[in-house]
């Protein structure tokens, strides 16, 4: 586009065709220069340099809130080609983009997040040829170009990856206990996730000129729960709208989805429930106890690798300092709780009465609870690799499962029926193997052969059970979630208080 010195550039064109049309019409294309003499006004002169100037002004003054914004600003700073405007103005692609954004705005996202008010007003000016000294054609086209790209990139990246980064949001939500700097936060989210990057931006911008609608369709959330939540948004009472908005955003996050078939374990923290599927997709549900509000269980995904039997409980240093160290020197306390102290360096067991509180809390000693009956971890730990020492386990405190509010642990997941879970995770094991497992954890064998071997004291125990193949496990957080095996949504308490700050963040500009 070149500045036409001393001449009026014939403008613009209006596109009022329907959004699903594939042809961009320019109804004023055949107007002559003579017919436009009465428009001899500088506001109607299109200037490439002015358009660039106005875009530069916008990109240096409009707030950058996400990676899509930064990539947009970088694109125009490098003087890349215009994406929406040409000599004839703009065409139906802008209408298509607005149509999609208007749909997602009905889910509670504010239209201003996508610059729809600015886009509508400048499209109106362009199509009505309504220009003046304050709203020249160059300024109008620059504003359209910039805001269409910003709004479009915000939309497609938001639908594809989520409008709020779960890692950024959750991992800056809960200040670490005892931190006086205000800069340390608990890690509440540690799942692999995708996000908007330069490759996605390039694909998105290329699709504006070639295949806009197919690309937008590809970016829509592929989580089946998203569709259910959208349906609920139109059916549920207004007081549930904010709750559904929060869960719609969670369904947009591009995190690993549990497999749709085969053995798998899904733990939804707000429901305080575990759902396990066997190879035939038979469903088993059981209660769980999860982290307290001061020791929240993080959102994780992984693969259960093995079951550890009759484990020691190695007490975390934070618990030693808070609950155990003050009993240093009290041998009866350690005996009553079946705790033993081990020197980390030498591996030698230390007499409890010989240490001070400071020594015990120094980190030079391990405090562990002895194996077997009465151990806080119970008789089984279901291990999966993660960086937070989080696992599923049995417990010696069965009474906690009778409560409605079961957020009582230091972060790990206590399971109501560990032997039943083990049976699901260990398919095709013969009856003797399962009887050995039962015997190891203090239960009676079920088969006649197993009972006979036990009576003859020939029933061997196990140290651990390997899971092959490893079993996918997901720890998720939805306050609106389908009933196990059903299509209806159930609603659960927001146990960690995530919903409101998430909705507040969504509504920010």
N, C-alpha and C positions, 0 to 999 in steps of 0.2 A: 504494500500500500504506500503510495508516494504522495507527498504534499503537492497539490496542484496549485502552483503559485499564480495568484491573481484570478483564479477561476473558481467557479462554484462546482464542487463535486456533487454530482447528483447522488442523492442518498437513496434512500434506505427503503427498507422494504419491510413490509409487514407480513407476518405469517399468522394467519388466523385459521389455518386449516386444522383439522382434528389431529390429536396427538399421535394417532396410529398411522397417519399417512407417511408414505416413504418418499414423497417428492416435496421438495421445498420450493414453493411458488414465490416469485417476486413480482407482484402485480404492477409495480411502477417502473419496471425495467425499460419500457419503451417511451417514457417521457423524454421530451427534447430539452436541450439547454434553454431554448427560447421560452418554453412554457414555465421555466423556473426563474425567470429574471426577477420576478417580484420577491424571490427569496434571497436577494442579494444581501446576505447577513453573515458575518464572520462565524456566528454560532452554528451555521450549517456546513462549514468547511471541515472535511475530514482530514486530519493530519496524523500521520503515523508517529511523528515525534511527540505530538501532544498526547496521543494515546499511551505511548510508552511512559511519558512523564506522569500522567495520572495514575497508571498502574504502579509505578515506582512509589508514588505518594501513598497509595493504599497499602502496599506491602510493607512500608516502613512505619505505618501508623496503626494498622489493624492488629489486634493482639494475636499472637501465635500460641495456641493452646494444645496442639497435638502434632504428631509427626506428619500427618497429611497437610497441615498448615505450613509446616516448615518446608516440605518438599514442593508445595505450590509456590511459595515465595522464592525458593531457589530456582525453580523453573523460569520464572519471569525475570529474575536477576540475571540469568544467563542469556536473555534475549531470545528465547525459543519462540517458535511460531505460535500465532494465536490459535486457540482451540475452538472458539465458538463464533467469532466474528469474521466477516470478510467484506469486500466492497459493497455487497448488497445488504449488510446488516447482520442478522442472525436468522437461523432457520428453525425448523421444528424440533431439533435436538434439545433446545432449551425448554420447550414445552414438555417433551418426554421426561427430561430430568426432573422438572417440577412435579409432574404427575406422580412419579415414584416417591419423591420426598414428601409430598402431601399425604401419601398413604402411611408412611412411617410416623409422620407427625401425629396421626390419630392414636398412636400407642403411648402418647404422653411426652414425646420429645418436642421441645418448643421449635416452631418454624424459624425463629430468629437464629437458631443454631446453624441453620443452613442458608441464611441470608435471603430467605424467600421474600420478605418485605422489600428489600433493596432490588432484588431481581425483578419482581412484579412491576415496581414503579418505573424502573428504567426500560423494561420491555414496553410498558405503556407509552413512554415518551418516544421510544424508537418507532413504534408502530403508528403513533399518532403524529409523528414528525413535530413533536412539541419541544422545541429547543429555544433557549434564550441565552443571555450572557452568562448566567450562572449554571445553566445546564446545556452546554454545547453538545453537538453530536459526538465530538471526540471524547468528552468526559463521559457521556452516556455509554458509548461503546466500550470504553476502558473499564467502567464500573461493571458493566455486564460481563465482560470477558473475565475479569478478576473474580467476581463473586460467584459466577457460574462454576468456575474451576474449583474455587474453595468449597462451595456448597456440595458440588458433585463428589469431590474427593473425600470430604467428611462423610458423606452418605455411604459411598461404596465401601470405604475402609471400615466404617462403623458397622455396617451390615455384615461384612466379611469377618471382622475380628473383634467387634465390640466397640462401643463408643468410649468406654472407660477401660483402661488397662487394668486387669485384675491384679497383676503383680504390683503396679504402682499404687493402686487404691488400697488393697488389703494390707500390703506391707508397710504402709505409712498411716495405719489407722489406730493401732493399739500401742501406746508407748511402753517400752520395756520397764518392768517393775524395778524401782530403785535407781533408774537412770536420772540423774539430776541435770543433764545437759539438754534434755528435750530433743535429742537428735537420734536416739536409738529406739527402734520399734521391733515388736515381735514379728517373726515371719509367719504369716497366716496363709500364704499361698505359695506353693512350690510345685506347680505343674508345668510341663512343657507347653508353650503356647506360641502361636504365630502372631505377627503384627504387621502393620503397614510398613513397607520398606521401598527402596528405590525400584526394585523389579516390579512390585505391584503397581507403583505409581506409573511406571512406563507403560505397563499393560493397560492400565486404566485410561491414560491419556490417548494412547493409540486407538482405543476402542471408541473414543468420542467421534472420530471420523469414520471408523469402520466397525460397525456392529455394536452400537451403544446399548440397545435393549438386550441383546443376548448376554453381553458382559454384565449388565446390572442384574439380570436373572441369575447368573452364575454366582454373584456375590451374596445372594440371600442366604440366611442361616440354614444349615443342613441338619440341625438338631431337631428331631421329631417333636420334642417338647415345645419348641417355639410355636408351632402351629396350634397346639392345644391351648397354650397361654393366650395367643391372639384371639381364639374363639371365646375363651373365658372373659376376656376384656370387654366383649360386647354383651355378655350375659350376666356377669356378676354385678352385685350392687356397687355403687360408687365408692363406698368406704373400703373396698378391696382394690381400688385402682392403683394406688401407690405400691401396694404389695406386688401386684401383677407387673407393674412397670419394672420393679427391681428384678423380678425373676425373668422377664423378657431379656433384660440386659445380660443376665447370667447365661441364658440360652444362646446369646450371640457370641460369647467368648469362645474363641477357637482353641479349646482344650481337648485333650484326648477323650473320646467318647467310649463308654463301655461297649464291648462287642455285643452284637445283637443275638448271638447264640453261643452255645458252649458254656463251660464252667466259668463263673465270674462272681465277684462279690461287689455289691454297691452299698455304701454307707452314706445315708443322707443325714447329716448332723441335726437339722431342726426336727426331723421325725424321731430322732434317737432310736433308730432302727437299722438293722442290717438285713439285706436281701441277698440270698445266695441262690444261684442257678446251677443245676447239674447239667450233664451232657444232653439230657432229654428236655431241658428247659423247665424241669420241675422246680417250683419256687419254694424256698424255705425262708421264713422271716423269723427274726428274734430281736429282742430288745438289746440295746447297748447302753453303756455308760460312757460318756465322752468327757472332754476337758471342761473344767470349770470356767467361769467367765474371766478368771485371772490366769488361767492356764489353757487358753483356747486350743482346741485341736486344729491343726492347719489343714488346708485343702491339699490333698495329695493324690497321685495316681502311681501305680507300679504293678509289680507282679509278685504274688506270694510265692516264696521259694521253698520254705520248709517249715515244719512244726517242731519246735524245741520242747522237749518233755522234761518235767520236773526241774524248771530252771532256777538258778539263783536270781534274786532281785538285787541288782547292783544299784544302790540308791544314788540318784543324781546329786551332784555336789550342791546344787541350789537347795535341795531338801535337807541335806546334811547340815548346811549352815543354818537353815531356818528352823528345823525341827529336832535334829539329832545332836548337834554339837553341844548344846547346853546340858546334855546328860552325860558328857564325858566324865569318866571316873566312877560312874554308877554301873557297876557290873550287873546288878540285878535287872536294871532297865534293859540292857543288851541281851541278857539271858531270857527275859520274859518275851521279847520280840524276836528272839532267835537271830539276832544280828551278830555278825562277826566282823572284825576289823583286820584288814590286810594291808601291809606295807606295799605300796605300789612298786617301789624299786626292788625290794628283795623277794616279794611274794610271801613273806612270813606272816603268819597270823599273830596279831598283837593283843595282849591282855587289855580289855577295856579300861580297867582301873588305872592304867599307866599313862594315859594321855589327858591333856588339857583340852578345853574347848577350842582354843586357838590352833592347837596342833591338829585336831580332828577336822577343822574347817579349812586347813591350809591347802588341801588338794593333794597332799602327799600320801593319803590313806584312802583305801576303798572300804566302804561299809556295805556289806551285802547281807541279805536275809537268806538263811539256809533253805535248801531245797525241800520239797514235799508239802505235806499238809500244813496249812496255816500260812504258806507263803502268799504275799500280797498279789503275786502274778498267777496264783493258782497252779495248775498242773500243766498248762500248755501256753506256749507263745506262738503266734502265727507271724512269721517274719517276712518282711519285704524290704528291699533296699531303699533307703531314703536318708536324707541328711539331718533328720530331726530326732532320731531314736524313737520314732513312733512305730507301734506295732499293735496287733490285736492279741488279747490274752484272756485267759480264765481269771477268776478272782476268788478270794476267800470270803468276800463280803457279798453274799447272795441277797441280803435284804435290800440293797440299793436298787435292784431290779423291780421292786414293788412300788417304787416312787414314780410319780408322773414326771418330776424334774430330776433327770439323771446326769446332769452336768457336774460331775463330782471328782473326776480324775485329774492328774497332772498333765494330761494331753493324750495319753494312749487310750485305746478303745477296749473296754471290757465287754466280752460277749456273753450272752445269757446261757447258751447251750454249746459249749466248745466241742464236746464229743460229737454232736450232730453236725457241726460245721466241719470237723475233721473227716467225717464219713463222706461228706459231699466233695471235699477237696481231694480225697484219696480214692478215686474210682478203681474198680476192678481189682481190689485187694481181697485175697482169700480170707475166709473166716478166721483162720488161725492167726494171720497177721493182725486182723482187727482185734482179736482176743488178746494178743500180746500188747497191743496199744492200750486196751482197756485195763489190763493187769498193771501196766506201767504207771497209769494215773490213778490207781486205787479202785478201779471198778471190776466187777465180776465178769468173767468170760460169758459169752452168750451161747456158743456152740457146745455140743456134748463133748467133742474132742478137746476143746479148750478147757472145759471144766475138769476133764479127766487129767490132762497134763498139769493143771494147777494143783489138783489133789495129790499128784505124784511129785510135786515140786519140780516139774520139768518144763514149765511154761516160761520161756525166756522173756526178758523185758527189752525195751527199745530205748535208745538214747535220743533219737530224733526220727522224723519222717520226712523224706524228700518229696517234693511235689514235682512231678514230671508229666506233662509240661507245666511250667509255672502258671499260676492262675491270676488273671487280671483283677486288680482291686482298685476301686475309686472311692475317695472320700470327698463328697460334694456338699453343697449348701444350697438347698432350695426350700423356701417357705411355702411354695405351691408346687406340688409334685404328684404324679399319678400314683394311685394305689397299686401295690404290687400285682402285676398281671391284669390290671384293669385299665379302663380308659378314662375314668373320672378323676378329677383333681382333688387332692386332699390339701388342707391348709394347716400349717404348723406354726408354733410360736417362733419368733425371731430370737433364738436363744442367745445370740451374741450381739444383737443390735446392729446388724449390717444393713438392713433394708433402707432405713431413713437416710443415712449418709450417702448411700449409693444413689438414691433418687435425687437427693440434693445435688450431687455431683453431676448427674445427667442433665439437670436443668441449668447448670452454669453455662455461661457463654464463653 
